[in-house]
Structures are given as structure tokens and as C-alpha cells.
């Protein structure tokens, strides 16, 4: 042995034996479930609709909270359900402010075109702010096992994300939409926390592009069918010989068939974007897995649509419950250790104004679901 070097010894032994190697923990596969039913939710839904109409929309804040509370408390994993804790009064106050701002924009067009343009641009520029506040509000009022979620991002960061996404979308003539959606989703997911545990998201842009390219390929035949319908319709309207006797009902049937076919790439896109979104989420050492399938989702969309149309909307609760049940049964959590997160109280209260802006401004936060 060379001077200055020490002999390597094995780890200490107990009774002459080395301690056993510690095996890595085995993840538990925890299945999500949805326990709501259509008849039970129908009673909530019909009351919400009637009171919202009678009160000229004032009750819609309470309707939103009641609906979310129902779907949250009927979504279970590992023997516990989620909670929605928002105060409808705060939502109503925010909606009043947002409704007033939107009304001011529309009223301005009758007084001054310049004022209308300025206010419209200001309203559009408020979108990232509204998104940030809405995500913070909904996260703060969502909980699991008495541990709240939170959303920690500032408005400046949101503007940076949205400006980049918009530039890529415009400069690529729409071809960069998958990246734009992926970047916005990355921002939304990765800024969430469960207690003080941050959510991580490792889905790649390639997964989003793959889904959209396949959806585009599935749409090619539909586009050709649409062009044929437009050409035939133009020939019929101009009484071109050989087409003047085509009955208008045939053209109407063609349009209806076109819309029916559009659900095929839509169902594929929604199922696989949901899988890419949820399966990329990890919190602490737990990972979500989403396994939605194209054909079951397609069947669900078609039957839900037919049910809602032919019932004149009365089967809307049935359709929503069926979709929630399917999504839950195709979701599981690979958990390592307990699910409880550490509580963390944030000094700033969540702002309901942004949540209201998302509703009244029709600025849906599009994650592709």
C-alpha cells in the first residue's frame, strides 16, 4: 500500500453480516373515480338554470360554485375527494366589474371610434392578467385533504409567455399553434403548487406536434369533402346545367355530414392532448397517468351530442356526468409515499376578478381539453 493511502473497508456489519440493500419504494397505482350521477346533477343543473334566468344572471355566480363543488367532491382518489371552496359573492363582484368594462367598450363605438379602438386594445391586452388571476383564484379555492393548491406567477411573466406564443403563431401562419399551446400549458402547469410542493411538467413540444399532425392528416379527407360541397353549392345557386335540379335538401345533408365528420379529428385531438398534458405532471414523487382512447371518446362525443340535441338540452347533465366519469376512469396516480402535501399559507388572497373576466370576456384558457 502506498504511503498516504487508506484501505477501503466494507460498510459496518451487524453480527458479521452486511446490512441489506434498501430497495427503492414501489409506486402505488391509485385509480381516480367519479361517483356523481345524472339524475342527482340534473336537480342542481335545472335549479341553476332557472334561478340564473329569473335573476338575470346574478345567480350564475352561485351556479358556477355549486357545479364545481359537485364535480370536485365526486372526484376521488385514494379514498378522498377534492374540494372547491370559492365564495360566490366574490365571483359576483368580479363579474360586475368585468361586465361594466365590456359594456363600456361596446358603448364607446357609438360615441368615438378612437375611444372604442383604445378601449378594445386595452381589453385585449388585459388577457394575460385575467388568465393569471383566474388561475390563481381557481387554484387557491381547490383543495385535496385540506391542502390547497396555489398558482405562483406574476402578470409580467404571463405577458412574456403570451407575446411569444402569439408571435410564433402569427409568424408561422398558424403552423406554430402546437408550440404556442404547449408553451402556455407549460406556464400554467409548472407554476402550480400543491401545498408547497411545485408541480413539474415534462411533456415535450414533439408530443404536441405529433398529435396535431395526425389530427391534420385525419382532417384531409374532410377538407376535400368540404371543398366538393362548396363547389356543388355554388353550381346549384348559379343554375349551372346539370346541377339546377339538385334539391336543396341534398346540399343541407352534405353540410350536416361535414360537421358530423369534423368530430373525428376533434375526438382524437382532445383525447391525446389530454394524455400528453396530464401524463407529464409530477408533484413530489407522484406522477399522473392519463390513458384516454380515441374511439371511446369519439363514441362519447357523438352520443352526448345526439342526446343533448334531441332532448332540447335537457340531457346536458347526463352528457357532462358521462364525460367526467370517463376521464376519471382513465386517470390514475403513481404514488410513492403519502399524498398529503405540506400546508403553506399565502399572504395574498386570490383575486376573483380575473376568474370573472375569463367567464364574461369569453376568454377561455385553452389547454386543448
Rosetta blueprint (number, residue, H / E / L):
1 X L
2 X L
3 X L
4 X L
5 X L
6 X L
7 X L
8 X L
9 X L
10 X L
11 X L
12 X L
13 X E
14 X E
15 X L
16 X L
17 X E
18 X E
19 X L
20 X L
21 X L
22 X L
23 X L
24 X L
25 X L
26 X L
27 X L
28 X E
29 X E
30 X E
31 X E
32 X L
33 X E
34 X E
35 X L
36 X L
37 X L
38 X H
39 X H
40 X H
41 X H
42 X H
43 X H
44 X H
45 X H
46 X H
47 X H
48 X H
49 X H
50 X H
51 X H
52 X H
53 X H
54 X H
55 X L
56 X L
57 X L
58 X L
59 X L
60 X H
61 X H
62 X H
63 X H
64 X H
65 X H
66 X H
67 X H
68 X H
69 X H
70 X H
71 X H
72 X H
73 X H
74 X L
75 X E
76 X E
77 X E
78 X L
79 X L
80 X E
81 X E
82 X E
83 X E
84 X E
85 X L
86 X L
87 X L
88 X H
89 X H
90 X H
91 X H
92 X H
93 X H
94 X H
95 X H
96 X H
97 X H
98 X H
99 X H
100 X H
101 X H
102 X H
103 X H
104 X H
105 X H
106 X H
107 X H
108 X H
109 X L
110 X L
111 X L
112 X L
113 X H
114 X H
115 X H
116 X H
117 X H
118 X H
119 X H
120 X H
121 X H
122 X H
123 X H
124 X H
125 X H
126 X L
127 X H
128 X H
129 X H
130 X H
131 X H
132 X H
133 X H
134 X H
135 X H
136 X H
137 X H
138 X H
139 X H
140 X H
141 X L
142 X E
143 X E
144 X E
145 X L
146 X L
147 X E
148 X E
149 X E
150 X E
151 X E
152 X L
153 X L
154 X L
155 X H
156 X H
157 X H
158 X H
159 X H
160 X H
161 X H
162 X H
163 X H
164 X H
165 X H
166 X H
167 X H
168 X H
169 X H
170 X H
171 X H
172 X L
173 X L
174 X L
175 X L
176 X L
177 X H
178 X H
179 X H
180 X H
181 X H
182 X H
183 X H
184 X H
185 X H
186 X H
187 X H
188 X H
189 X H
190 X H
191 X L
192 X E
193 X E
194 X E
195 X L
196 X L
197 X E
198 X E
199 X E
200 X E
201 X E
202 X L
203 X L
204 X L
205 X H
206 X H
207 X H
208 X H
209 X H
210 X H
211 X H
212 X H
213 X H
214 X H
215 X H
216 X H
217 X H
218 X H
219 X H
220 X H
221 X H
222 X H
223 X H
224 X H
225 X H
226 X H
227 X H
228 X H
229 X H
230 X H
231 X H
232 X H
233 X H
234 X H
235 X H
236 X H
237 X H
238 X L
239 X L
240 X L
241 X L
242 X L
243 X L
244 X L
245 X L
246 X L
247 X L
248 X H
249 X H
250 X H
251 X H
252 X H
253 X H
254 X H
255 X H
256 X H
257 X H
258 X H
259 X H
260 X H
261 X H
262 X H
263 X H
264 X H
265 X H
266 X H
267 X H
268 X H
269 X H
270 X H
271 X H
272 X H
273 X H
274 X H
275 X H
276 X H
277 X H
278 X H
279 X L
280 X L
281 X E
282 X E
283 X E
284 X L
285 X L
286 X E
287 X E
288 X E
289 X E
290 X E
291 X L
292 X L
293 X L
294 X H
295 X H
296 X H
297 X H
298 X H
299 X H
300 X H
301 X H
302 X H
303 X H
304 X H
305 X H
306 X H
307 X H
308 X H
309 X H
310 X H
311 X L
312 X L
313 X L
314 X L
315 X L
316 X H
317 X H
318 X H
319 X H
320 X H
321 X H
322 X H
323 X H
324 X H
325 X H
326 X H
327 X H
328 X H
329 X H
330 X L
331 X E
332 X E
333 X E
334 X E
335 X E
336 X L
337 X L
338 X L
339 X L
340 X L
341 X L
342 X L
343 X L
344 X L
345 X L
346 X L
347 X L
348 X L
349 X L
350 X L
351 X L
352 X H
353 X H
354 X H
355 X H
356 X H
357 X H
358 X H
359 X H
360 X H
361 X L
362 X L
363 X L
364 X L
365 X L
366 X L
367 X L
368 X L
369 X L
